[in-house]
Amino acid sequence: MAARLEPIGLKDISIHDPFWDRYTQLVPEKMLPYQWRALNDEIPDAEPSHCIENFRIAAGEAEGRFYGFVFQDTDLAKFLEAAAYTLAWRPDPDLEALADEAIDLIGRAQEPDGYLDTYFTIEAPKSKFRNLRYGHELYTAGHMIEAAVAYYQVTGKRAFLDIMCRTADMICRVFRTAEFQAAYPGHEEIELALIRLYDVTGRRDYLDMARDFVDRRGADPDYFLREAEHPDWIPFFGQTRTSPLERPYHQCHLPVREQTAAEGHAVRAVYLYSAMADLAWAYQDKTLSDACERLYENITQRRMYITGGIGSSGYFERFTTDFDLPNDSAYAESCASIGLAMFCRRMLQNTRDGKYADTMERALMNTVTAGAALTGDAFFYVNPLAVWPDNCMEETSMAHVKPVRQKWFGCACCPPNIARTFASLGQYAVMTAPDGIWLNLFFAGEFTASLGGVPVSIRCETAFPFSGEITLHIHAEGPAQGTLALRLPAYGTDPSVLRNGEAVRPRLEKGYLYLDGPWQDDTVQYRFAMPPRFVWADPRLRADTGRAAVMKGPLVYCLEETDNGSDLAALAIDTAAGLTEEYDPALLGGTTVIRARGKRLRADADGALYRNTPPEETDAELTFIPYCFWGNRAPGEMQVWTRTC
């Protein structure tokens, strides 16, 4: 069996890329300083956080009540994880000192037995682990553990890791007792974290606990209904003791190996599937692998937006049914696409199959990037595919859709999650195994790895995603044996490879072109065509029947009012007339603009709401920009799918 692919160490990769720099460099320069201020309630006119103050209160260093969502602690956890990843490729003594201070505060807020959760410490100490369905204690612990692992791996400092090992030890003790032996979290995350903690400590009990949490889902009788009978059970989010549990919402309607469709809360689902993929490899469990494959296919072929957004319903942030993907009311939470990329990354590690890299790239380069303003200080929680600002009204069914990015959120899970994802981009871009190096995402920069035990450095040059040309300059300290695997995306056509100026024919396997060594001082010129193209949806996807979208490479494009005027719904695109493209170095930091011909319906001059004759049509030129950049100029309408004429 081939070895599992492993993400490259972030200290071993440097990305300085015209496309990605506008996001990755925002993390240390703008996002982390801004988010630290937000966690300390220092952003004027923004939703308050109270996160740091909650820890001070829990530590006995301040007085007051807990404020925020029950999982408010995770905002600090993800901030610290983002800081850790950033320190790997951009050392900053001030950032590290700030992180150390925050970690010390976390340690002071931890209880003697290892318990760590400021809500329950401050407000409900008798109700610990009594509402796993919505109490989020294990979810919160999971994010803290992930942050501690990342900080230890980057800095070598054990303080945070030791704090969270105490928490993990407490969890393993509690959830092995008779009272909790059937329990599992309502919001998955602890499973991923315990696996990562096992990876750095070698403690098998952490791995086994993660597997047990996964295996307990779907058992009868339903644990969540039983826990509500306890006298110390307290409600969250409008719960009642007697309401029947909608089990699919928590992915516990069936044992995980029997699940065939992505159900319920989208973030919870893909976090669970990510853990299942890790456990499938760790235990060589084909039944888990098969379930992951089924769930991936259901998501990508039935329940995913063209942008890589998932979870279409604003009601409980959830999946609904096959082909239910409305555009203007889409939820498509930023965290859900991050989770989808995490799931695909793990499936890619397990299978070496490029289809997972294609979906990972789609989510990262469209929805996740759209989640952050190019200024680094405003964010989307919800990522619709059409926006008419006038109807994004509070106390309506469109209240969740925001036509402009927000300074912060009361439920602020997305901003620090976006930051930790951008900061760890290198782990998605390049993976290694004893037999080779896999280039999954295309970027300009450098990285070092090993082939056959020989150190190798590779410098990448590209203008991707606006060009399909990638040049790799490879230097090894001696003849290095092994393969170089170059991803051939599903959208890439007419691939060609030159090695030291001579054409070669690498073998193609599951979406990767494999070039064999030895390597020493070599140049590889790789190119594929990716002209702008129209995309049509399955007719069963009702929201997009009679419509077309525009893409170039992995990027989904959209119309904005700034370029096309108002009433975008009145536009229709002529798919027979083709598309033209032009790179504009002055627009949005440099981007390719795509233009098409079409028609515009004109409003009736007398203002009649209804009439007996069709509206008049006029010729129109349509201008498309990448969806990830929308909302970075003047506020206005936006749409991805356009009527055809």
C-alpha positions in Angstrom: 0.0 0.0 0.0 1.3 3.5 -0.9 2.1 5.7 2.0 -0.3 8.5 3.0 0.5 11.9 1.6 1.5 14.4 4.3 1.2 18.2 4.1 4.4 20.0 3.8 5.7 21.7 6.9 4.8 25.4 6.9 8.4 26.3 7.7 9.4 24.6 4.5 7.2 26.6 2.1 7.1 30.3 1.1 4.3 31.6 -0.9 4.7 35.0 -2.6 2.1 34.9 -5.3 0.2 37.7 -7.1 -3.2 36.0 -6.3 -2.6 34.4 -2.9 -0.5 37.2 -1.4 -3.6 39.5 -1.2 -5.0 36.9 1.3 -2.1 35.2 3.0 -0.2 38.5 3.7 -3.3 40.0 5.1 -3.2 37.5 8.0 -0.1 39.0 9.8 -0.5 42.5 8.5 -4.2 43.1 9.0 -6.3 40.1 10.1 -4.5 39.1 13.3 -4.1 42.6 14.7 -7.7 43.4 13.8 -9.1 40.2 15.3 -7.1 40.6 18.5 -8.7 44.0 18.9 -12.1 42.5 18.2 -11.6 39.8 20.8 -10.8 42.6 23.2 -13.9 44.7 22.2 -11.8 47.5 20.7 -13.5 47.8 17.2 -15.9 50.7 17.2 -19.5 49.9 16.0 -18.7 46.2 15.7 -20.6 43.3 17.4 -19.0 42.9 20.9 -17.0 39.7 21.6 -16.1 39.7 25.3 -14.0 36.7 24.5 -10.8 37.7 26.4 -12.9 39.1 29.2 -14.6 35.8 29.6 -11.3 34.2 30.2 -10.3 36.8 32.8 -13.6 36.3 34.7 -13.1 32.5 34.6 -9.6 32.9 35.9 -10.8 35.0 38.8 -9.1 38.1 37.6 -12.2 40.1 36.8 -15.8 40.2 37.9 -18.9 39.8 35.7 -21.1 37.5 33.8 -20.2 35.4 30.7 -21.2 37.2 27.5 -21.6 35.7 24.0 -22.4 32.4 22.5 -21.7 29.3 24.6 -18.7 28.5 22.2 -17.2 32.0 22.4 -13.9 30.6 23.6 -13.2 29.1 20.1 -12.7 32.5 18.7 -9.5 32.8 20.7 -8.5 29.2 19.9 -8.7 29.8 16.1 -6.9 33.1 16.5 -4.0 31.3 18.2 -4.0 28.6 15.6 -3.8 31.2 12.9 -1.0 33.0 14.8 0.9 29.7 15.1 0.8 29.0 11.4 1.8 32.5 10.6 4.8 32.3 12.9 6.0 29.3 10.9 6.6 31.3 7.8 6.8 34.8 9.2 8.5 34.9 12.6 7.3 37.9 14.7 8.5 38.2 18.4 5.7 40.6 19.2 3.0 38.2 17.9 4.6 35.3 19.7 4.7 37.2 23.0 1.1 38.2 22.6 0.2 34.5 22.0 2.2 33.4 25.0 0.3 35.9 27.2 -3.1 34.6 25.9 -1.9 31.0 26.5 -1.0 31.9 30.1 -4.5 33.4 30.6 -6.0 30.2 29.2 -4.0 28.2 31.7 -5.1 30.3 34.6 -8.8 29.8 33.5 -8.4 26.1 33.4 -9.9 24.2 36.4 -7.6 21.8 38.4 -9.0 18.6 36.8 -8.3 19.9 33.4 -11.8 21.2 32.5 -11.6 24.3 30.3 -14.7 26.2 29.2 -15.4 29.7 30.4 -19.2 29.5 30.0 -19.7 26.6 32.3 -17.0 27.7 34.7 -18.7 31.1 35.1 -22.3 30.3 34.6 -23.2 26.7 35.1 -20.5 24.6 36.9 -23.1 21.9 37.8 -24.2 21.4 34.2 -20.8 20.4 32.7 -21.3 17.8 29.9 -25.1 17.8 30.6 -26.1 19.2 27.3 -23.7 17.8 24.7 -26.3 18.4 22.0 -25.9 22.1 22.1 -23.5 22.9 24.9 -20.4 22.8 22.6 -18.0 21.9 25.3 -16.3 19.2 23.3 -16.3 21.4 20.2 -14.6 24.2 22.2 -12.1 21.8 23.6 -11.3 20.5 20.1 -10.5 23.9 18.8 -8.3 24.6 21.8 -6.5 21.3 21.3 -5.9 22.1 17.6 -4.5 25.5 18.4 -2.2 23.9 21.1 -0.9 21.3 18.6 -0.2 23.9 16.0 1.6 26.2 18.5 3.8 23.4 19.8 4.7 22.2 16.3 5.7 25.7 15.2 7.4 27.1 18.4 8.4 23.9 20.3 6.8 25.4 23.4 4.9 22.9 25.5 2.9 25.2 27.8 -0.3 25.3 25.6 0.1 21.6 24.7 0.4 20.6 28.3 -2.7 22.6 29.2 -4.7 20.9 26.5 -3.3 17.4 27.3 -4.8 17.9 30.7 -8.1 18.7 29.1 -7.9 15.7 26.8 -7.0 13.4 29.7 -10.0 14.6 31.6 -12.2 14.0 28.5 -10.9 10.5 28.1 -11.6 9.8 31.7 -15.1 11.2 31.7 -16.3 9.7 28.5 -15.1 6.2 29.5 -17.3 6.2 32.6 -20.6 4.3 32.7 -22.6 7.5 32.8 -21.0 8.9 29.6 -20.0 5.7 27.7 -22.6 6.3 25.0 -22.1 10.1 24.8 -20.8 12.1 21.8 -20.7 15.8 20.8 -23.5 17.6 19.1 -21.0 19.7 17.1 -18.1 17.6 15.9 -14.6 18.9 16.2 -13.1 17.1 19.2 -12.5 14.0 17.0 -10.2 15.9 14.6 -8.4 17.4 17.6 -7.8 14.2 19.4 -6.3 12.7 16.2 -3.9 15.6 15.9 -3.0 15.3 19.5 -2.3 11.6 19.0 0.0 12.5 16.1 2.2 14.7 18.3 2.1 12.7 21.5 1.8 9.1 20.4 -0.9 8.6 23.0 -3.1 5.9 21.6 -6.0 6.7 24.0 -6.5 10.0 22.2 -6.9 8.2 18.9 -9.2 5.6 20.4 -11.4 8.2 22.0 -11.8 10.0 18.7 -12.9 6.7 17.1 -15.3 6.0 19.9 -17.0 9.4 19.5 -17.4 8.7 15.8 -18.7 5.1 16.3 -21.2 6.1 19.0 -23.2 8.3 16.5 -26.5 6.7 15.3 -26.9 4.3 18.2 -30.3 3.7 19.8 -31.6 4.8 22.3 -30.8 8.3 21.3 -28.3 9.7 23.8 -29.3 13.3 23.3 -32.9 12.7 24.3 -31.7 10.8 27.4 -29.4 13.5 28.6 -32.3 16.0 28.6 -33.8 14.0 31.5 -31.0 15.0 33.9 -32.0 17.7 36.5 -28.9 19.8 35.6 -29.7 19.9 31.9 -30.1 23.5 30.7 -31.4 24.6 27.3 -29.6 26.5 24.6 -30.8 28.0 21.4 -34.5 27.7 22.3 -34.3 24.0 23.2 -37.0 22.3 25.2 -36.7 19.0 27.1 -39.6 17.4 25.3 -39.1 18.5 21.6 -38.1 15.5 19.5 -34.5 15.6 18.3 -34.1 16.0 14.5 -31.3 13.4 14.4 -30.0 14.1 10.9 -29.2 17.7 11.9 -26.4 16.2 14.2 -25.4 13.4 11.8 -26.6 10.8 14.3 -29.7 9.5 12.4 -27.6 6.4 11.3 -24.3 4.9 12.2 -21.7 6.8 10.2 -20.8 3.8 8.1 -24.4 3.6 6.9 -24.8 7.2 5.9 -25.2 7.9 2.2 -26.1 11.6 2.1 -24.7 14.8 3.7 -27.3 15.8 6.3 -27.9 18.5 8.8 -25.6 21.3 9.9 -23.0 21.7 7.1 -20.0 22.6 9.3 -20.7 19.8 11.7 -21.0 17.3 8.9 -17.8 18.1 7.1 -15.8 18.2 10.4 -17.2 14.7 11.1 -16.3 13.5 7.6 -12.8 14.9 8.0 -12.3 12.9 11.2 -13.8 9.8 9.5 -11.2 10.1 6.7 -8.4 10.4 9.3 -9.7 7.4 11.2 -10.2 5.4 8.0 -6.5 5.6 7.4 -5.3 5.2 11.0 -7.3 2.0 11.4 -7.3 0.9 7.8 -11.0 0.8 8.0 -12.5 0.3 4.5 -16.1 0.7 5.7 -15.2 4.3 6.9 -13.4 5.0 3.6 -16.4 3.8 1.6 -18.7 6.0 3.6 -16.4 9.0 3.1 -16.5 8.4 -0.7 -20.3 8.1 -0.7 -20.7 11.3 1.2 -18.2 13.2 -0.9 -20.1 12.2 -4.1 -23.4 13.2 -2.6 -22.0 16.6 -1.7 -20.3 17.4 -5.0 -22.9 15.9 -7.3 -26.1 16.9 -5.5 -25.6 19.5 -2.7 -22.7 21.8 -3.5 -22.8 25.3 -5.1 -20.6 25.9 -8.1 -18.5 28.1 -5.8 -17.8 25.2 -3.4 -20.3 26.5 -0.9 -22.3 24.0 1.1 -25.3 24.2 3.4 -27.9 26.0 1.4 -30.5 26.8 4.1 -30.3 29.8 6.4 -32.5 27.8 8.8 -30.0 26.1 11.1 -27.1 26.4 8.5 -27.9 23.1 7.0 -28.1 20.8 4.0 -31.6 20.3 2.7 -32.3 17.9 -0.2 -30.6 17.1 -3.5 -30.5 19.9 -6.0 -31.9 22.5 -3.5 -29.4 25.3 -4.2 -31.1 28.6 -4.3 -28.9 31.6 -5.2 -30.2 34.7 -3.4 -31.0 33.0 -0.1 -28.0 30.7 -0.1 -26.3 30.3 3.3 -23.1 28.6 2.2 -21.3 29.5 5.5 -17.6 30.4 5.1 -16.7 27.8 7.8 -18.6 25.1 5.9 -16.4 25.6 2.8 -13.3 25.5 5.0 -14.5 22.2 6.4 -15.1 20.9 2.9 -11.5 21.8 2.0 -10.3 20.0 5.2 -12.3 16.9 4.2 -11.0 16.9 0.7 -7.4 17.4 1.9 -7.7 14.3 4.0 -9.3 12.3 1.2 -6.5 13.4 -1.1 -3.9 12.3 1.4 -5.6 8.9 1.6 -6.2 8.2 -2.1 -3.9 10.4 -4.2 -6.9 11.2 -6.3 -7.0 14.6 -7.9 -10.7 14.9 -7.8 -10.4 15.8 -4.2 -7.8 18.5 -5.0 -10.2 19.9 -7.6 -13.0 20.4 -5.0 -10.6 21.6 -2.3 -9.3 24.2 -4.8 -12.9 25.2 -5.7 -13.9 25.8 -2.1 -10.7 27.7 -1.2 -10.5 29.9 -4.3 -14.1 30.9 -4.4 -16.1 30.8 -1.2 -13.3 31.0 1.4 -11.6 33.8 -0.4 -14.9 35.7 -0.8 -15.3 35.5 3.0 -12.7 38.2 3.5 -12.4 41.7 2.3 -9.3 42.6 0.5 -8.6 45.0 3.3 -8.6 42.2 5.9 -11.0 43.9 8.3 -14.5 42.8 7.1 -16.0 39.3 6.5 -18.8 37.4 5.1 -20.4 34.7 7.2 -23.0 33.9 4.5 -21.9 33.6 0.8 -24.9 34.0 -1.6 -24.7 33.7 -5.3 -27.0 36.6 -6.0 -27.6 39.7 -4.0 -30.1 42.5 -4.3 -29.3 44.7 -1.4 -32.8 46.2 -1.2 -34.3 42.9 -0.1 -31.6 41.9 2.4 -34.0 43.1 5.2 -34.0 42.3 8.9 -37.0 40.2 10.1 -37.5 38.6 6.7 -36.4 35.3 5.2 -33.4 37.2 3.7 -32.1 38.6 7.0 -29.1 36.3 7.0 -27.8 37.7 3.7 -25.6 40.7 4.0 -24.8 42.8 0.9 -21.6 44.1 2.4 -19.0 42.3 4.6 -19.3 42.9 8.3 -16.8 44.2 10.8 -17.5 41.3 13.2 -20.2 39.0 14.3 -21.8 38.0 17.6 -21.2 34.5 16.4 -17.7 35.1 15.0 -16.6 31.6 14.1 -15.8 32.6 10.4 -13.3 35.4 10.6 -10.6 33.5 12.7 -11.4 30.3 10.8 -10.6 32.2 7.5 -7.4 33.5 9.1 -6.2 30.1 10.2 -7.0 28.7 6.7 -5.1 31.4 4.8 -2.2 31.0 7.2 -2.0 27.3 6.6 -2.4 27.4 2.8 0.9 25.7 2.2 -0.4 22.5 3.8 -3.0 22.3 1.0 -0.7 23.3 -1.8 2.1 20.7 -1.5 2.2 17.2 0.0 5.0 14.7 0.2 5.5 11.0 0.7 8.7 8.8 0.7 8.2 8.2 -3.0 7.5 11.7 -4.2 6.2 15.3 -4.1 2.6 16.3 -5.0 1.9 19.8 -6.3 -1.9 20.2 -5.5 -2.3 24.0 -5.8 -0.4 26.3 -8.2 1.4 29.2 -6.7 4.5 31.3 -7.0 7.0 30.7 -4.3 9.5 28.1 -3.0 9.5 25.0 -1.0 11.9 22.4 0.2 11.3 18.7 0.6 13.1 15.3 0.4 13.2 12.8 -2.5 14.8 9.5 -1.7 16.4 11.0 1.4 18.0 13.8 -0.7 17.1 17.4 0.1 15.4 19.2 -2.8 14.4 22.8 -3.3 11.8 23.8 -5.8 11.0 27.4 -7.0 7.6 27.9 -8.7 6.8 30.6 -11.1 3.2 31.2 -12.4 0.5 33.8 -12.9 -2.2 31.2 -12.0 -5.2 31.4 -11.8 -5.2 33.8 -14.8 -2.6 31.6 -16.7 -2.2 27.9 -16.9 1.6 28.1 -17.2 3.8 26.9 -14.3 7.6 26.7 -14.3 9.4 24.7 -11.7 13.2 25.1 -11.0 14.4 22.1 -9.2 17.7 21.8 -7.3 18.8 18.7 -5.4 22.0 18.3 -3.4 22.7 15.1 -5.3 20.8 12.8 -7.6 17.4 12.5 -6.1 15.1 9.6 -6.9 11.4 9.9 -6.7 8.4 11.2 -8.6 7.1 14.7 -9.1 3.3 14.7 -9.3 1.7 17.6 -11.1 -2.0 18.0 -10.8 -4.0 18.1 -14.0 -7.2 19.8 -13.0 -10.5 18.7 -14.6 -10.8 22.1 -16.3 -7.3 21.9 -17.8 -7.0 20.9 -21.4 -4.1 20.2 -23.8 -1.5 19.7 -21.2 2.2 19.7 -22.1 5.4 19.2 -20.1 8.9 20.2 -21.0 11.8 18.9 -19.0 15.0 20.9 -19.5 13.5 22.1 -22.8 12.5 18.7 -24.2 9.0 17.4 -24.4 8.1 14.5 -22.2 5.0 12.3 -21.8 4.4 11.8 -18.1 2.0 9.1 -17.1 -1.5 10.3 -16.0 -3.1 8.7 -13.0 -6.2 9.9 -11.1 -5.7 13.5 -12.1 -1.9 13.8 -11.6 0.9 13.7 -14.2 3.8 11.7 -12.8 7.4 12.6 -13.7 10.1 10.2 -12.6 13.6 11.1 -11.3 16.5 11.3 -10.9 16.4 15.0 -10.2 19.3 17.4 -9.6 19.3 20.6 -11.6 16.2 20.5 -13.7 13.6 22.9 -15.1 10.0 21.7 -15.7 7.7 23.8 -17.8 4.1 22.7 -17.4 1.1 24.2 -19.1 -2.5 23.6 -19.8 -5.2 25.6 -21.5 -8.0 27.1 -19.4 -9.9 29.5 -21.5 -13.0 31.2 -20.0 -16.0 28.9 -20.3 -19.7 28.6 -19.8 -21.1 26.2 -17.3 -24.6 24.9 -17.1 -26.3 23.1 -14.2 -28.2 19.8 -14.1 -31.8 20.6 -15.0 -32.9 19.2 -11.7 -31.1 22.2 -10.1 -34.2 24.3 -10.4 -32.7 27.6 -9.4 -30.4 27.6 -12.4 -32.6 26.2 -15.1 -32.2 28.3 -18.2 -29.2 30.0 -16.8 -25.4 29.8 -17.3 -22.4 30.6 -15.2 -18.9 31.8 -16.3 -15.7 30.3 -15.1 -12.0 30.5 -15.9 -9.9 27.7 -14.4 -11.1 27.2 -10.8 -12.5 30.7 -10.5 -16.3 31.3 -10.7 -17.1 34.7 -12.2 -20.0 37.0 -11.4 -21.7 40.2 -12.5 -21.6 43.2 -10.3 -23.7 46.4 -10.4 -20.5 48.5 -10.5 -19.8 47.2 -14.0 -23.2 46.3 -15.4 -25.7 48.7 -13.8 -28.6 47.8 -11.6 -31.3 45.2 -12.2 -28.9 42.4 -13.0 -31.8 40.0 -13.3 -32.9 41.8 -16.4 -29.7 40.7 -18.2 -29.4 37.6 -20.4 -26.2 36.2 -21.8 -25.7 34.9 -25.4 -23.7 31.7 -25.0 -23.3 31.3 -28.7 -21.4 34.6 -29.0 -18.5 33.3 -26.8 -16.4 35.0 -24.2 -13.4 37.4 -24.3 -10.9 38.0 -21.6 -8.6 40.8 -20.6 -6.1 41.1 -17.7 -6.5 44.4 -15.9 -3.5 45.0 -13.6 -5.2 48.0 -12.0 -8.5 46.3 -11.0 -8.8 44.6 -7.6 -5.0 44.1 -7.3 -4.8 42.7 -10.8 -7.4 40.3 -12.3 -8.7 38.9 -15.6 -12.0 40.4 -16.6 -14.4 38.4 -18.8 -16.9 39.9 -21.2 -19.9 38.5 -23.0 -22.6 39.7 -25.3 -26.3 39.6 -24.3 -29.6 41.4 -23.9 -31.2 43.6 -21.3 -34.9 43.8 -20.6 -36.1 47.4 -20.3 -38.7 48.4 -17.7 -42.0 49.7 -19.0 -41.9 53.4 -19.4 -45.3 53.9 -17.8 -44.2 51.9 -14.7 -46.9 49.2 -15.1 -46.3 46.3 -12.8 -47.9 43.8 -15.2 -48.7 44.2 -18.9 -49.9 42.1 -21.9 -46.8 42.5 -24.1 -43.2 41.3 -23.5 -40.6 43.8 -22.3 -38.4 45.4 -24.9 -34.9 44.0 -25.2 -31.7 46.0 -26.0 -28.2 44.8 -26.8 -25.9 44.6 -23.8 -22.2 43.9 -23.0 -21.8 41.9 -19.8 -18.6 42.3 -17.6 -17.7 39.5 -15.2 -15.1 39.6 -12.4 -14.0 36.7 -10.1 -16.7 35.9 -7.5 -14.0 35.9 -4.8 -13.5 39.7 -5.3 -17.1 40.8 -5.3 -18.2 43.4 -2.8 -14.7 45.1 -2.6 -15.8 48.2 -4.5 -19.1 50.0 -4.3 -22.0 48.2 -2.6 -24.6 46.9 -5.1 -26.1 43.9 -6.8 -24.3 40.7 -7.7 -25.2 37.5 -9.4 -23.3 34.3 -10.6 -26.0 32.6 -12.7 -27.4 34.6 -15.6 -30.4 33.9 -17.9 -29.5 32.8 -21.4 -30.9 34.2 -24.6 
